[in-house]
Amino acid sequence: MWKGLSAQRSAVVKENHCNLAKIKTLENALEILPVGREVMEIFGMEKAELERHGTPLDDFDLILGCCALAYNLTLVTNNVKHFKRIGNLKIVNWSEKSE
Protein backbone atom coordinates (compact mmCIF):
# COMPACT_ATOMS: atom_id res chain seq x y z
CA MET A 1 0.00 0.00 0.00
CA TRP A 2 2.75 2.42 0.96
CA LYS A 3 4.65 1.78 -2.28
CA GLY A 4 1.54 2.45 -4.36
CA LEU A 5 0.89 5.69 -2.53
CA SER A 6 4.50 6.81 -2.82
CA ALA A 7 4.62 6.02 -6.54
CA GLN A 8 1.73 8.36 -7.35
CA ARG A 9 2.63 11.71 -8.90
CA SER A 10 2.55 14.83 -6.76
CA ALA A 11 -0.15 16.25 -9.07
CA VAL A 12 -2.66 14.15 -7.18
CA VAL A 13 -1.70 15.46 -3.72
CA LYS A 14 -5.29 15.73 -2.48
CA GLU A 15 -6.00 12.14 -3.53
CA ASN A 16 -2.73 11.02 -1.90
CA HIS A 17 -3.80 12.65 1.36
CA CYS A 18 -7.11 10.79 1.24
CA ASN A 19 -5.36 7.49 0.46
CA LEU A 20 -2.87 8.08 3.28
CA ALA A 21 -5.77 8.50 5.70
CA LYS A 22 -7.27 5.21 4.49
CA ILE A 23 -3.95 3.41 4.98
CA LYS A 24 -3.59 4.83 8.50
CA THR A 25 -7.15 3.73 9.35
CA LEU A 26 -6.43 0.21 8.11
CA GLU A 27 -3.13 0.08 10.02
CA ASN A 28 -4.86 1.12 13.23
CA ALA A 29 -7.51 -1.58 12.80
CA LEU A 30 -4.97 -4.39 12.36
CA GLU A 31 -2.54 -5.97 14.76
CA ILE A 32 0.98 -5.73 13.37
CA LEU A 33 2.87 -8.93 14.14
CA PRO A 34 6.60 -8.61 14.75
CA VAL A 35 8.97 -10.63 12.61
CA GLY A 36 11.26 -11.85 15.36
CA ARG A 37 13.68 -14.67 16.02
CA GLU A 38 11.09 -17.49 15.87
CA VAL A 39 9.76 -16.33 12.49
CA MET A 40 13.28 -16.06 11.10
CA GLU A 41 14.25 -19.51 12.38
CA ILE A 42 11.22 -21.01 10.66
CA PHE A 43 12.04 -18.94 7.56
CA GLY A 44 15.59 -20.32 7.42
CA MET A 45 14.44 -23.92 7.76
CA GLU A 46 11.61 -23.55 5.22
CA LYS A 47 13.80 -21.69 2.71
CA ALA A 48 16.46 -24.42 2.87
CA GLU A 49 13.82 -27.14 2.49
CA LEU A 50 12.17 -25.43 -0.49
CA GLU A 51 15.51 -24.86 -2.19
CA ARG A 52 16.50 -28.49 -1.56
CA HIS A 53 13.32 -29.57 -3.40
CA GLY A 54 13.82 -27.01 -6.19
CA THR A 55 10.59 -25.18 -5.30
CA PRO A 56 11.72 -21.84 -3.83
CA LEU A 57 9.33 -19.03 -2.90
CA ASP A 58 9.91 -15.29 -2.99
CA ASP A 59 11.35 -14.24 0.41
CA PHE A 60 8.47 -11.89 1.19
CA ASP A 61 5.87 -14.61 0.55
CA LEU A 62 7.90 -17.05 2.62
CA ILE A 63 8.08 -14.56 5.50
CA LEU A 64 4.28 -14.16 5.36
CA GLY A 65 3.83 -17.92 5.53
CA CYS A 66 6.40 -18.28 8.32
CA CYS A 67 4.64 -15.57 10.36
CA ALA A 68 1.43 -17.56 10.06
CA LEU A 69 3.28 -20.69 11.23
CA ALA A 70 5.02 -18.94 14.13
CA TYR A 71 1.79 -17.36 15.40
CA ASN A 72 -0.32 -20.46 14.65
CA LEU A 73 -2.53 -18.51 12.24
CA THR A 74 -4.30 -19.38 9.00
CA LEU A 75 -3.05 -17.64 5.86
CA VAL A 76 -5.87 -16.29 3.70
CA THR A 77 -4.83 -16.27 0.05
CA ASN A 78 -6.13 -16.75 -3.46
CA ASN A 79 -2.83 -18.42 -4.32
CA VAL A 80 -3.14 -21.75 -2.50
CA LYS A 81 -0.93 -23.56 -5.03
CA HIS A 82 1.88 -21.13 -4.29
CA PHE A 83 1.72 -21.22 -0.48
CA LYS A 84 0.97 -24.92 -0.03
CA ARG A 85 4.68 -25.55 -0.58
CA ILE A 86 5.24 -24.33 3.00
CA GLY A 87 4.96 -27.36 5.28
CA ASN A 88 2.15 -27.45 7.88
CA LEU A 89 0.81 -24.03 6.83
CA LYS A 90 -2.94 -23.66 7.34
CA ILE A 91 -4.42 -21.99 4.24
CA VAL A 92 -7.88 -20.72 3.39
CA ASN A 93 -9.04 -19.33 0.04
CA TRP A 94 -12.02 -17.05 0.66
CA SER A 95 -12.56 -16.57 -3.06
CA GLU A 96 -13.58 -20.21 -3.54
CA LYS A 97 -17.24 -21.10 -3.27
CA SER A 98 -17.97 -23.21 -0.22
CA GLU A 99 -20.04 -26.36 -0.64
Stockholm file with secondary structure:
# STOCKHOLM 1.0

chainA/1-99         MWKGLSAQRSAVVKENHCNLAKIKTLENALEILPVGREVMEIFGMEKAELERHGTPLDDFDLILGCCALAYNLTLVTNNVKHFKRIGNLKIVNWSEKSE
#=GR chainA/1-99 SS CHHHHHHSCGGGHHHHHHHHHHHHHHHHHSCCCCCCHHHHHHHHHHHHHHHHTTCCCCHHHHHHHHHHHHTTCEEECSCHHHHTTSTTCEEECTTSCCC
#=GC SS_cons        CHHHHHHSCGGGHHHHHHHHHHHHHHHHHSCCCCCCHHHHHHHHHHHHHHHHTTCCCCHHHHHHHHHHHHTTCEEECSCHHHHTTSTTCEEECTTSCCC
//
